[in-house]
């Protein structure tokens, strides 16, 4: 549409002008108005509208005169004009309008769509070309038309006025009617009276249009109801919004859409019930007479139908508004209640959040509930578990002085009786709502004085809520209101929530006390475990255990001693207490017969002895050790735990507490673990010295063991790198020794090994080395041998002497020996190569059934697959096929990334990525592990230094293998690489496994100490799955422990969690930090954080990543919330 076009409306009725304006303006037209033809003509000349919509019958200048003057003025003669009239619809009037160039003649009332269509058509037709209307014929025709209309109007005025008066009266009645049923019945009755019909039926549909919602009836039976909205002629009247008039002899009511049983008729008039927006239904009038219905009847009822539709629509909107207002009021009331309920919950939560004991929380708790929920009083009763007895704990009332009065009345008095309201709630564990307690007989069982208060203050409703602790009712909250409150689901729901809050607080408080107790016990266990690791003396261990039991375990007295089988004291009594005890006096008391009996009974039972009420033990018998002496020191509970173990004397740990019932089942179990740890430590201390000796000597023969010999061999190789010295490595096996063992028994087999070892010792010089490798395996290192013949001579002598005839348990035994030899430097320039090739020579000698064989390349038949890997690995190192992946470590305290572990991968030319477990074992066996470790070290340190220059400062972890630790130059090699890269020594962490250290503890400790002294950090990797010797934690220069992932994977299991907790605690007490590897999920992460673990590594944080992916991950990493 072009820019706004102006339409002039000329009509003497303001309502008509408003209607036309309401239709045109929303569609983009600009509208001006005139109340008569003369004013309209002036505005046309002054304002120049684009179109005029003009009434015909107007005062002063009517529509036809207006049209004549417009066409007679050349300046405005082409102006389009539309007639809008309710009277001039006859053919003569239409002919006259057409002669004057009127675009359209619209009948009042007119649908908006028809009006808009006529306007658009007038604009589309363009300017009018009608000639001036100045001839006498037009004037005569105009006057005749006007005269005829006035005459006709005068005749019909009285009848029309009567009908219009009836219609106006009916409209007034409709405007005041709000009830839809009454409205429709009134319309139906009024319409029937207006047109003198015999019967009337009116029906409107619901919002869906699928069924009738309201029916209006007039002069028809009340049970007549139309079947469906869209049926028959009436359905078309409703859907098409068009009236219908019918007359005739054979009108079928059912076919027309009327219900069966409708009275017979000869004529029918149906009009739609419509508004501007929709069609609601129809109004049907019938008559049995011959006159039928006229066009005026149809027009009149059409107007009535439209008016009824608008009134009905307005009424529906009104009812919807009222319904919505009612719903809003209800919602506001619900919101206000919800706010009060939430305020009460918040106030209760604030009261419970003080972390105070429950008895201190009660006043604020009662005030929060009573005040915020508008109760008159809130009273808390404490429930005795022994029976239906209740004590008033505290009270709150809206009037403070009344609460104090209730407290004074009820203080010290009990409410009892199985039929009381309190007892019913206590037994059932369910809340009670009593709208009028005075009508409830159960209240008679309640404290009479309190009941009088209820009556005096006109309290009516009482609500009783159980408060639970660990599933048991420990209290009952009584809420009182002066009104008789009917049961309310919403209020009971919030009260139940509040009681659950309090119950949860009670459970949490109990749980916190339980945690405090466990913390005390775990502190005790941790302290003793730390002492087990640190202390190297039995007496110092006992002394530390007693001190820790008193300081950390909060026991009043603790003593430890070891006894003989009669219960007599073997080692001195060691004790600790808060107020000091006389050890000499207690030692004398332990020698008494009664004490010896008590001690012996505990030790022989092998189970703890517990006395939770020492003051009830008969004194003469004294079944508990030192009972009388403990009572003198104020002790009321005690527990004795036997110390039993292989290789140690029987002992006893006795603990005393200053309160009754101190030792429950959980306490006894954990203290039993403590006693077991102490017994284990005693046994360990007794065996440690022997174990230390055995670490470097074969226990059976007394010769050097494998580790000691290998270390000396490496030293010998290192010492002769630049000298022409030659020596030989000879490995010796006794053939079929297992047969001797099976035949003569292991004890006789051991005796034979000792004799053979002595014979071997007689064959070697003092400068040579001889070792028992375990079982029937021996090794010799023959020094200063320049030719193979010298070696052959010595080996022949060894074979001759060692293969002599032996007598074991009177039975002659012949021994056959096989040997294999590798020469330095011909067969290898490293200890590992010499050892491996001597072993190959030995195995080939046994396979070929010869006594001795020197190594040569032609007898080296190792596994082809391994050779392929070894050969490929050598090429991979040289050709750059090795890559590093990096796995981050984060702090469990801050969530920040603190370090990374460098992990090697083999990227083959085919693109296949080989993981280290497929090639590192071969590298270990061949000596390739050393250049491989050197490559990893150089690559990782170089990359870490580049990142450091860019601001990425992370701790770098690198793994060190068994073979690396056996390399005497490991320390110098590492120091050289790190210093060349200028990487900070303290930011490098070397991870070694327990098994790697155990291979050669002495040299491993020496190498690691050298690196640690230089500032490099040492971490013990996979802790817990190797030998797990606690001595390593004390003797090795460690800064960190790495808990093996097998424990972390199953940390949800109580046993694994306890082990992890113990390791963390021991490490921290030794000044070590702890890393947990294998952290796969959030739950394990949270548990480790709660246990105090320092660092975490695993797929929950990140898998190992190649360099660019790792840097991207690091840039985008958001610290995990801890």
N, C-alpha and C positions, 0 to 999 in steps of 0.2 A: 504494500500500500504506500502511496506517496506520503509526503509530509502531511500533517493533520489537515483534514478537510472540515470545513465548518458547515454544520447543519442547523438551520433555524427551525424551531418548533413553534407553531402557532396554534394554540388551543386555549379555550377559555376555562378549562378545568385543570387546576394545578396538579392533581394526582396523575392525569394523563401525561402532562409535561414531565413529571418526575419519573414516570415509568419509562417513557421514551429515552430520557437522559440516562437512566440507569442501564439501559440496554446498549446505548451507543458509545458512551464514554469509555467503558472497559475495552472496546474494540478500536480505540485510537481516534475517534471522531471528537472534534471540538463542537460544543453545543451552545447555542444562544436561544433565548425564549421570548415569546410575545403572547399576551393574554387575549388579543383580538386581532382581526384582520387589518385594521388601520395601523396599529403599532407595528405589526409584522411588515406592512408595506414600507413604512418609514425605515425600518432596520435593514430591509433588503437594499434600499437605495443608499443608506449610509455605510453599511458594513460589508455588503457584497458577499453574502454566504454562497456556498457551492450547491446547496440543496435546501428546499423548504418542504417540511412535513406539516400539512395544514388540515385542521378540522374544517368541516363544511358549515355546520350550524354554529355561528358565532355572532355575538352582538356587534352592532355598528356596521361592520363590513364582514359578510359571510365569505365562505371559501370560494364560491363561484365569482363573486364580485372581486375578491382579491386576485383570482386568476385572470379576470378580464383586464384589470388595471396593469398587471405585470406584463401581459402579452401586448398591451397597448403602449408600453414604454420601450423604445428601441434599446435603451441602455441595459435593460434587464429582461428583455423579452425571451431570451434563450434559457432562462433559469429553469432547471428541472424542478417539478412539483409532484409531491405524493399526497393524495387525499387520505385522511385517517378519520373514519366516520362510523357511527353506529346506526345512522338513519338513511342516508341517501344511497341505497343499494339497488333501487329499481333500475330497469333497463333505460328509462328516459334519463335518469340522473347519470348513469354510466355513459350514455351517448354524449351527453353534454360535457362530461369530464374529458372524454376522449377528444372531442372537438377542440377543447382548450389545451391539448398537449400534456395532460396529466400522465405521469409515468406509470403510476399504479394507484389503485383504490384499495386500501386495507380496511378490514372490518374490525371494529372494537368489540371485544378485546382481541388482541393479536399476539400470537406466540413470538418470542424473541427471534427464533430462527427465520420466521416468515418476514419479520420486519427487516432483519439484516440482509436477507436475500433481496428484498425490494430496493433497499438503499444501494447495494452493490450493483444491481441491474440498472438503476437510474444513472449511476456514475459511468457504468460501462457503455450506456447508450449515447452518452455525450450531450451536447447542447440541444435544446428543443427548437424546431424550426416552424412552429405553428404560427399562422398569420394572426394579425390583431383581431380581437373579438369585438368589433365596433358596430356590426350590423344589427338591424332592428330585430331580426329573427332570433339571435342569441339572447337578446334582452327579454323578448317576449317568452321564450322558452324558459329562461331563468326565473321570470316572475311567476309563470304558470307552475313550475316545479315547486317554487317556494310556497305559493298559495295552496297547492294541493297538499303539500306536506304539513303545513300549518293546520289545514282543515282536518286532515286525517289524525293529526296529533291531538287536536282538540277533542275528537270523538273518543280516541282511545285513552285519553289522559286519566279519566276516572278509574277505568279498569286497571291500567298500568300502575296508577298511584296506589291502588289497593294492593296489588301484587308486590310492588316495590316496598310498600310499608311493611308487608309481611316478611319480605326478604331481609329488610333492614333489622326488623325486630328479631328475626331468627339469627342474623349475624351477631347482633348484640348478645344474644343468649350464648351463642357459640364462643364468643371471646371470653366469657366469664366461666366457661366449663373446663375443668382440668381433668376430670375422669374420662378416659378414652371411651369406655363402654357407654357412659351416660351421653357423651358428646355424639357418638354415632347414632344412638337411639333417638336423640333429639333431632338430628339432621334428617333421619329417615321419616320420623313423624311429621316434621315441619314441611319437608318436600312433598309428602303425600297430600298435606292440607293445601299447599300452594297451588298444585295443579289438579286438585280434586280427584286423586287416584284412589283406587280401592285398597291396594296392598303395596307395601314397600319393604325392600330388603337391601341392606348395605353391607359390604364386606371389604376389609382391608387386610393386606398380607403382612407377614413379618419381614424383617430385614433381608432374609434370604430369598423371599418371593416364592418359596416352595409350599407354603401353607398359610391359611387364613389365621390372623392373630386376634381380630375383633369382629364381631357381627352386630349390626343394628337391625332391629325388626320393628315393623309397624303394621298392625292388623294381620299378622301371620302367626301361626303357632310358634311357641318359643323353642320347640325342638327342631325347627327347620334350619339346617346348616348346609351351606354350599360344600360340594365335595372337594374340588381342587381349583386353584386360582386360574389356570390357563384354559379351562374347559369352555367350549361353546362360544356363542356370540359374546357373552359377558367377558370371556377371556380375551377376546379381541378388543373389546372396549377398554379393558385394563391395559393391555400391551400396546395398542395403537394410540391410546389417549384420545379417542374419537367417540362422540356420542352416536347412539343408534336408536331409530324409531321404527317400530313394527306394528302392523295391525292385520287382522285376518281371522278366519274361522279355525284354522288348524295350526295354531302355534304350540310347539312341543316344549314344555318347561325344561325337561332334562336335556334336550338337544341344545337349548339356549344357554345352559349352564346353571339352571336353577335346581334346587334339591328336589327329590321325589316328595310328593304330597303337597306341593305348592298349589294354592287355590287356582282355579281355572280363570282365564282372562282372554280378551279379544284384542287388546292393544298393550304394547310395552314400550317404555322409554328408559334407556340406560345411558348414563353419563359417567365419565371417569372421575375418580377422586384423585386430583393431581395437585402438585405444587410446582414451583419453578424447576425443581431438581429431579423429581421422580413421580411415577404413577403409583399410588398406594392401593387402589382397588376400584370398585364400581358401586354406583347407586342405581337400583332397578325399581321402577314403579310400574304397576300394571292396573288395568281397569277392565271390567267386564262389559262396559257400555259400548255403544257403537260410535260415539263421538271421537274417541281416540285422543291422541296428543298432538298439539300444534307445534309449529316452528318456534313460536314464542315460548311455549313450555320448554322446548329443548334448550333454547338460549338461556332462559331463566335458570334451569337446573344445571346447565353447563357452568354458569357463573357460580351457582351454589356449590357445585362439585369442586371448582377451583378454590373457592373460599374455604370450604371444608378441608381440602388437602393442605392448605397453608396453615389453618388453625391446628389440624391434627399434627402436622410436622412441627409446628412451634411447641405444641403440647408434648410431643415426643422428646424434642430437644430439652424442654423444661424438665421433664421427668429424668432425662439422662443427666442433666446438670445437677438436679437434686440428688440423684443417686450418687453421682461423682462427689458431690459435696459431702454427702453422708460417709462415703468411703474415705474421703480425705480426713474428715473428723475422726473416724475410727483409726486411720493410719497415724494421725497426729497423736491420738491417745496411746496407740501402741508404741510409737517412737518415744513418747515421754516415759512410758513404762520401761522401754528398753534402755533409755538413758539412765533412769534410776537404777535399773538392774546392773548395767555396765559400771555405773559409778560405785555401786556396792561391791561388785567384783574387784574393781580397781582398788578400792579402799581396803578390802580384805587382803588383796595381794600385797599392798604396801605394808599392812600390819605384819604379814607373814614374812616379808622380805627383810626384816630387821636382823634376822639370824640370831635372835635372842632365844633363850629357853621358852618353852610353851607357856609356862605360868606367867612370864612377863608379857607375853603377847596377848593374853586373854582380854584385858580391859579394852585395848584398841580394837580387837577383833569384834567384841560385842557391840561397841559403839559404831563401828563401820557397818555392821549388818542392820542393827536396829534403827539407827539414824537415817541411813540412806534408803531403807525400804519402808520407812514410816510406821514402824512397829511401836507399841507402847512400852514394851520391855523385852529384854533378851537375857536369858538366864542359862548358865552352863553348869551341868551336873557332871561329876566324875563318877565313873562306874567301877565298882570293885569286881575283879574277875572271880573272886571266890564265891559270890552269890549275888542275888538281886538286891544289892545295897548301893545307895547313891549319896554322894556328898556334894553340897553346893560349893562350886569353885569360885564363882563370881557372878555379879548381876549388873545389868545396865538398864536404866529407865529414862524416859524422856524428862522426868523430874529427878534431878540428881539426888536429892535428899531421900527419895523413896528407895533408890537402889541401896543406899547405906542402911536403911531400915530393914530391907530384905536380908542383907548380909548379916546384920546383927541377930535377926530372928533365927536364921538357918545355920549360923556358924556352929560347927561341931555336932550338928544333929544329922541323923541318917534318915533317908527315905528307903523303906524296904517293903516287901510284899510282892508276891508273884503276880498279883492282879493289878498292880499300879500301872499307870500309863507308861512310866519310865521303864518298868520291867518288860512290858509288852514290846516296846521299841528295842530294848536291849536284846531280848530273845530272838526277835524276828530280823533285826538289822534293817528294818524298813521304816521310812518316815510315817508319821501319823498327822492327820489334819482333822481337828475337832472344831467345827464351826461354833458350837456353844458348849463349852466344857462343863458348865454347871448342870447340864442335862445328862452328863456322862458319869455313870456310877464309879468308873475307875478312878476318878479324881479324888474320891473319898479316901483312897489309900495313900494319897500324897500328904506331905507334911501339912498338918492342920493349920499352923500359923501362916504358911505361905498361901494356903487356900483362902484364908480370911482376907489377905491382901488382894487377891484376885477379885473377890466378891466386893470388897469395899471400894475398889477403884473401877468397878463396873467393866472389868475385862471379860471378854466373851470368847474370842477365838484363840486357840493355842495350837501351834504347829511344833512337832517334836522331830528333830533330825538327829540320826545316829552319827557319831564321829568314830571312824575306824582307824585302827593302827595294826597293820599286818593282818587285816581281816577280822580283828576282834574289836568289839565295841568298847571303847575306852572312855567315852563321854557322850552326853546327850545335850543338844542345844534346844532350848525352849524359846519360841518366839510368840509373843502375846500381842493381841490387838483388841482395842475397846469395841470395835465393830464386829458384827457377825459376818466374817468373810466367807462367801461361798468358795468351794474348791476351784482353784485356777491352775490349769496346766502350765501356763507361762510362769506364774509365780513359783509353783512347785519345782519347775525345771531350773529356775535360777537359784532357788534355795538348795536344790540337790547339787547344783554346780558348786555353790559356796561350801557346802558340807564336804564335797569331794576335794575342794581346794584345801580345806583344813586337814582332811584325812591324808591328802598327799603330803602336806607339810609335816604331819606326824610321822608318816613313813620315811620322809626324807631326813627328819631329825634322827630317827632311829638308825637309818642308814649311815648318816654322818658319824654318829657315835660308833657304829660298827667299823666304819672306815678309820676313825681315830684309833680304835683298838687294833685293827689290822696294821695300820701304819706303825704303831708302837711295836707290834710283834715283828713286822718286817724290818724295822730299824734294828731290832735286836738280832734277827737272823743275818741281816746285812753286815752289821758290825762284827758278829762272830765269824761270818764267812771271810770278811776282810782280815780279821786276825788269823784265820786259818791260812790265808795266803801269805801274810807278812811274817808271822811269828815262826821262828825256827827252833823254839824250845818248848818242851811239854809244860814246864812250870809256868813259863810266860804265857802260854796259850790258856792255861787254866785261870791265871790271874786276869787276863784280858776278858775271858768269858764271864767271870764273876762281876767285874767292873761294868761291862756292857749290859749285863742283865739288870743291874741296879740303876745305871744311868739311862739307858735307852728303854729297857723293858719295864721300868718303874716298879720293880720288885723291892721289897724292904730288905731282904737278906738273900744272898746266893752263895752256895759253897759247892766245891768240887773236890773229890778225892778218889784215889784208887785203892782197892782192898784185895786181900787174899781171899781164898775160898771160904774161910771162916768168918769173913767180914771184918778182919783186922786191917788197920790202916797200913798201907804199903808206902805211898808217897805222902808228903806233908799235906795237911788240910790247907786249902786256899779258899778264902772267903772274902766277900765284900758286903757292906751294908750301909744304910744311910747314917746310922748313929754309931757305927763301930762295934766290933765284937772282940772278945778275948779269945784269940785262936788257941792258945794253950789250954784254956779252960774247956773250949769246945772239943779239942782233940782228946782231952781226958774223958770227957763225957762219951765220946764215940767208942771208947774202949770198954764201956760198961756192957755187961751181958745183954741187957734188954736192947741196947742200941745195936749190938752185933746181930742179934736175932732179926731185928727190923731191917737192917741193911741187907742181910743174907736173903731174906724173903723177897725184897724188891729185886735184887740182882738175879736170883734164881727164877723168878717169874718172867723176867724179860719184858715186863710191861710196866708202864708208869703206875705209881701209887699216888692217889689224890685224896686230900682231906680238905673239904671246903668249909668245915667248921671245927677248927682245932680245939676250941673250948669245950666241945662236947665229947672229945676222946677221953676215955678213962685213963687216968694218969698212971696207975700201977703197971698196966700192960704196955703202954706206949707203943702201939703198932706202927707209929710213924716216927722216923728218925728225928731226934732233937726236938721233940714236940714241946716239952716243958720249957726249954731254953727259948724257943721261938715265941711262945706265949709271953714270956717275960719281956720280950722286945716289942710287944704289941702286934704280933702277927696273928691273923685269924684264919688264913687259908695257906695250904702248902701242897707242893707236888714234887715227887721224886722220880727221876728218869735214869734208868740204868744205862751205863756206857758199855756196850758189848762189841767186840770186834776181833778179827783174826790177828793173833800175834800180840794182843795187848792184855794187860791185867784188867779184871773187872773194876768198873768205876761207877760213880754215882754223881749226878747233878741234882741238887735240891734247891728249890726256889720257894720263897715265902712272900705272901702278900698281906696287907694290913686291912683287908675287907673280906667278909664272908662271901662264898659263892663266886670267887674270882676265877676259878679254873673251869670253863665250860668245854664242851667237846672240841670246838674249833681251836681254842687256846691250847688244849692238850695236844692236839694233832701237830700244830706248828712248833710247839716246844719240843715235841718228840723228834721233829726234823732237826731242830737245833742240837739235841743230844746226839743224833746220828752224825751230824756234821762234825761235832767235837770228837766223837769216837773215831770217825774216819781220819780226822786230822792227826790224832794221836798215832794211829796206825801208819799214816803217811810219814810222819816225822821219824818213826822208828825204822821205816824202810828206806827213807830217802838217801841216807848215807850209802846203803848197800846198792841202791839203784844208781847212785852217782858213780860208784866204782864200776858197775856193770856197763855203764854207758860207753866205756872205752876198752873193756876187757871182756873176752868170752867167759861166761860164767862157769863153764865146764872145764875148759883146758887152761884157763888163765892167760891165754895168748891174746894178742891184740885182736880186736874185732874188725869188721869190714870198714867201718867209718874211720877208725884210727889209721888203718893201713892206707886207705885211699887218700886221706889227707897227707900222709907222709910221702906217698907216691907223687902227688901233685907238687909238693914242695921240692922233691928230687928233680922232677921234670923242669920246674921253674929255675932251679939252681944250675941246671946243665944246658940251658938254652944256647949259651954262647961258648960251650966248652966241648972238647972232643970225647968226653966221658961216655961210656956205654954201660948199659945195665939191662937186666932181663926181668920180665914179669912172668912168673910161673904159677898157673892155677892147677890145683891137684884135687882129684876126686877119688874116693874109695868106691871101687866097683861093687855093686850089689850089696851095699851096706844095709839096705832095708831088709834083705833076707836074714842077715845076722841079727838084726833087731827083732825080727819076727820070731826067729828060732830061739834065741837066748834070752830075749827080753830086753827092754830099754835100759835097765840098770846095767846089765852086762855089756850092752852096746856102748853105754857111756864110759865104762871102764876101759873098753878097747880103744875108744877115741883118745882117752887120756894117754895111753901107752904110745899110740901112733904119734901124738903131738910131741911126746918126749923124744921119740926117735927122730922126728923132723928137726927138732931143736938141735940135736947133735950133729946135724948135717950142714948147718949154716954157720957162717962166720958172725962175729959180733956186729960187724957193720951191716950185715944183711937184715932183712925184715921177714918175719914170719907171722901169719895171722890165721885164726880160725874164722871162716866166713859163716859158720853156722852149720850144724849137722855134720855131714861127712865131707865138707868142702874146706880146703885150705888154700893159702896163697903165699908165695915167696917172692921177694924182690932181691935179686942177686946183684950186688954192686961190683963195680970194678972188674967187669968181664969184657975183654977186648975181642974175643973170638967166639964163634958158635961152639967150637970144640970145648972151650972152658965151661960153657953152659951145659953142654951135653954130658960132660964129666960129672958136674955137680948133680944134675938131674938123675943120672944113672946111679950115683951113690944114694940119692934120696930114695929111688925106687928099690934099690937093693936092700937098704936098711928097713924101710917102711914095710916092705913086703915079706919080712921075716915071719916065722911061725909064732903065733901068740897062743897063750893058754888063758882061757876065760872060764872061771868056775870049774876048773879041771878038765875043760874040753879044749883040745887043740883047734885053733882057728887059723886058716890061711887067708891072707889079705892080698887082694890085687888092686893096684893103683894105676890110674891114668893121669897124664899131665899134658898141658898145652903151654907153649911158651911164645911170647912176643918180645922182640928185641927193640931197644931204644938206641938210635933213632930210626933204624931201618924200617920197622913196622908201625911207627907212629911217633909223633912228637908231642902228644898230649896224654895225660893219664887216662882219659876216657877212651881214646883210640887204642892205647896199649892194652887196657883191660878188656875191651871188647874183642880185640883180635886174639888175645890169649885165650879167651873163652871160646872163640870160634875154633882155634887149634885144639882145645881140649875136647870139644864136642865131636870134631872130626876124628880125633884119636880114638874116642870111644866107639864111634860109628864104624871105624875101619879096624877095630880090635887091635890097635897098637898101643904100646905103653906110653909113648911120648911122641909129640909132633910139634915141630916149629910152624909158626904161621907163615903162609905164603898166599899171594893173591889168588892162586888157582884153587885153593880150598875154601875161599870165601863165597859161600852160596847162601846169601841172605834172600829174604822174600822179594820176588820181583815187583810186587805192588808197592812195597815199602821203598824199593830202589827207585821206582818211578816217581814216587812222591818226593823222595830225597833229592833226586836229580832235578825234578821240576822246581823244588823249593830253592835249590841253589840258583837256578836261572831266574826265579821270581825275584830274589834279592837283587840280582845284578841288573835285571831288565825292568825294574820298576813296576812289577805286578802287585806288589804289596800295598795295601791302603790301611789307613787308620779310621776307625769309627770312634765317636766320643759319646759317652753316656754321662749326663750331668748328675751332680750330687747337690742336695739342698739342705739348708739348716732347718731342723724341726722346731727351732725357737722362733726364727724370723720368717721362714718360708723362702728366703732368698737363695739364689744359686751361689754355692761357695766353691765348688770344684768340679772336676770331670775326671773320668777314667779313660785312658787311651787303650783301645782294644783292636788287635790286629785282625785283618781279613786278607784273603788271597783272591784277588780279582783276576781270573784267568782270561786269556785273549778271547775266549768264546763268550765272555760276559758272565759266566757262572761265578758266583761268590762262594768261596769255600771258607767255612768257619774254623777257628783254631783247633777245635777238638779233633779235626780230621788230619792235621799235619803237625801239631806241636809234639805229640808223643814221639813221632819219628825224628823230629828235630832234637828232642831230648836224648834219644838213643845214639845219634850220630855226631853230636857236637855242634850241629848247626844252630842249636838254641842260643849259643853265645853271639854269633854275628846277627842272628835274628833279633835278639834283645837289644844289641847295639843299634840296629836299624830303627827299632821302635823308639828307643831312647832319643836318638838324634832327631828323628822326624817329629816326635811329640814335643820335645823341648823347643825345637825350632819354631813350630807352629805356635806354641804357647807364648813364646817370646814375641812373635809378630803381633799376636792379639794383645799382649800386654802393652806394646807400644801404642796400640790403638785404644787403650783404656779398658781392655777386658782383662782384669786381674783375677785369675782363678787358680786354685790349687790343682796341680797336675799329679795324677796317680798312675803308676806303671807297675806291672806285675813282674816279679822276679821268681824264676823257677829253681827247682832242686839243683840242676846242673849249673845254673848261674852261681848259686851259693858255693858250689864246690870249686869255682874258679877263683884262684888266689888273687887274681888281678881285678876282680869285680869292682872293688872299691876305687882303685885308681882309674879304671875305665870310665866309671860313672862320673867321677869328679872331673875328669878331663872333658867329657862331652858337655857337662853342665856349665863348666867355666868358659869353654869356648863359645857357647851360645849366650853367655852372660845372663843366664837365667838364675833368679834368686834361689839359693839352696833351700831356704826354709819353705819355698812354695812347691817343692818336689816331695811327693809321698811315694815310697816304695812299699808295695804290698807283697808280703811273703806268707806262704801257707805254713801251718803247723807241721805238716809232713815234710816240707822242705827243710825246716829247722831240725827235725828229728833225725834226718839222714846223717848229719854231722853237727851235733849241737855245739861243740866247742868252736869249730871254725866258723860256723854260722854266726855264733854270738860275737866272735872277734870281728868278722867282716861288718856286721850290722852296727857294732859299737863304733867302728871307725867312721862309717857313714853318718851315724847319729851325731858323733862329736863334731863333724863338719857342718852340721846344721840341717842335714836332710832328715825328713820325718820317716818313721818306720811304722807300718800298720801290719798287724797280724791278721791275715786273711782267712776266711772260712772258719772262724773260731767256733768250736763246738763239735766239729765233725772229725777232727783228727785225734791226736792223743790228748788234747785238752788238758795238758799239765798246767796246774796253777803256778808251778814254779817258773814257767816261762814268763808269766806276767810280772814276776818279781825280778828275774835275772836278765831278761832281754831288754835292750834299750828301745822300748816301744813308746809311741805317743798315742796310738789309737788301736782299738779292736774293731774288727768287721764281723758282725754276727752272720753266720751262714744262712743263706736263703731258706734252707729246709726248716729252720725254726720260724722264720718270718711267714712262710706260706701257711703254716698251721698255728699262727699266733692266737687264733680264736680258741684253741684248746687250752684248758687251764694249765696243763703241765708245761706246754711250750711257753705260754705266757709267763709262768713262774720262772722258767729257766732264763728267758730273755731278761726278765726283771732283775734276776740275780746277777746275771753277767753285767748288765748296765751298772748296777749298784757297785759291784766289785771293781769294775773298771774305773768308775768315778772316784771311789775311795783310793785307788792307786794313782789317781791323777791322769787317767787316760780318757780320751773322748771315744765315742762309740758311733760307728756307722752300721746301719741295717741295710743289707742288700736284698733284692727280691721283693720290694714293696709293690704289690700288684693292685691294690685297691684302697679306697678312702678309709675303710674300717681299720685295716692294718696300720695305715698312716696315723690315724687318730690314737690308736692304742699305743703305738711306739712313742708318739708325742707325750701321751699321758704318763708313760713309764720313764720319761726323762731322757730318752735317746737323743743324741746330738744331731746326727745326720741321717739322711735316707737316700736310697738309690733304687730305682726299679721302674717298671713299665708304667706304673701309676703316674710317675713324673715324666719319664720319656724313655723310649727305647734307645739303643745306641744308634747314632746318626753319623752319616758322612759329613765332611767338614762344612760344606755350604749349608746343608740342612740344619746342622747344629747351630751355626751362626744365626740363621733365620729364626730357629726356635728360641735362641737366647734373646734375640732382639724383641720378639713378641711375647716373651714369657711374662705372665702376671703372677706375682708371689702367691703361693697357696696359703689360704687363711689357716692359721694354726690355732 
